[in-house]
Amino acid sequence: MHVGVRAEITVPGGASVPLVPVAGVGVRADHTRRGVLTSLMRAQLTEAAERGDVMAALHASETAIYGRFGYGVGTRAQSPVVRGSHAKIHPDMPAEGGVRLLDVEQAVARLPELYQRIGPHRPAMMTRPEEWWHDKIIRRLRTVSSLLVVVHNGPDGDDGYAVYRPKSDSSLDERRLAVSLEVEDMHAGSLAALAGLWRYLLGIDLVGEVRTWARPTDEPVETFLADPRAYRSGDVQDETWQRILDVPRALAARDYGDAEPVVVEIVDPLLDSNSGRYLIGPSAVERTDAAAQLRLGVDVLSMIYFGTYRPSILGAVGRIEVLEAAAPARADRLFGTDRAAWCGTAY
């Protein structure tokens, strides 16, 4: 197992807690089916919790594995495609600011600072340590000549960027000369900045389509366009899986909606200290001896923690044990968020 460097993850309400990004989980082929993975996961999660990390997160290659270790789908994402040959920005869409292309060294110097300036403005966004930038962006900028970086500047300075590369879609047989643009990393501090980046991408000559990966599920790109059918949302799938390592700290860190408190019993088979009953309300979270109104595993807690899934839905399908009929509706209001959770960082 490779454990990434430590980072911070934003929780609903804007606070952040320590996060350990996890990658490269696996067992050697001649040692499988012996309980090695369970022992390995228990050791890693226990060590991270003892170190003070509040959450762990990963991108799951095999999604059937991680639920039994307390991970749940914390964020979902879509991969939209916009047909550049048919897409034009709607004439009523205001054009604010401009764009400029950066050379490699400008991008190396500017992107980490700009990402930090834009800030993790959605639940589940994470900070990006220096090691991440070198591994995922800077090294590739210096070795992949086709990788380009555009920055949007607004009234208060730079407020968005996109890292993209062209891919030839030309066909002599069909007498077609076109390219697609594959956007690998894009962040914007406002809808105006996001629209400005899309205006630029769709305005490049000979672009057949613009492809993006793992974008927020509520990003309203189709509303930017004169023809909304030029936009295809793509499949919505799990993006990141979160594992809450310190339930009391995680519950206390986030904000809650306006509703009467709910007593929730958390069951954590790997980290026993997390198990117990919690009184969760908009003014405080505390352990309690009161009777539970909802009972759920720590994996399901991750599914509702960022607002990605509604407790009432998970109760209706059996993922949450409902012990008081009115509790799921109150929990919906408590855990609901105004914006879809999204990580936006691959690792």
Number of C-alpha atoms within 10 A of each C-alpha: 13 11 15 19 14 17 18 22 26 26 25 23 15 15 14 22 18 20 26 25 22 20 16 14 14 12 15 8 7 7 10 11 9 10 10 14 19 13 10 15 17 15 12 17 22 15 13 20 17 12 10 14 22 24 26 25 23 24 19 19 11 7 13 8 11 19 17 14 19 24 28 26 29 29 29 21 24 21 17 22 19 25 18 23 16 16 23 18 23 15 10 9 15 12 14 13 16 16 18 12 14 15 12 17 11 11 21 19 11 15 21 18 11 19 19 11 13 16 16 25 19 23 28 26 20 24 22 19 14 10 11 17 15 13 11 13 18 19 12 15 20 12 9 10 10 11 18 19 22 20 25 25 19 18 9 7 9 20 22 28 29 22 19 21 17 16 13 12 15 15 10 7 6 7 8 12 13 17 20 21 23 18 19 17 18 21 21 23 20 14 14 20 25 22 24 27 24 19 21 15 19 22 15 12 11 16 21 23 23 23 19 20 17 23 22 22 19 12 16 12 18 19 14 24 23 16 14 17 13 18 21 16 18 16 11 15 14 17 24 22 23 32 28 28 29 18 23 18 16 18 21 15 19 21 20 24 16 15 16 14 19 22 25 26 24 21 21 20 15 19 19 9 13 19 17 18 21 23 20 23 23 16 12 12 21 13 14 15 10 12 14 21 19 22 21 20 21 28 25 25 27 24 22 21 29 27 24 21 21 19 30 20 14 18 19 12 10 11 16 19 19 21 16 13 11 12 21 24 15 19 26 20 18 23 25 23 20 10 17 19 27 27 24 21 17 14 13
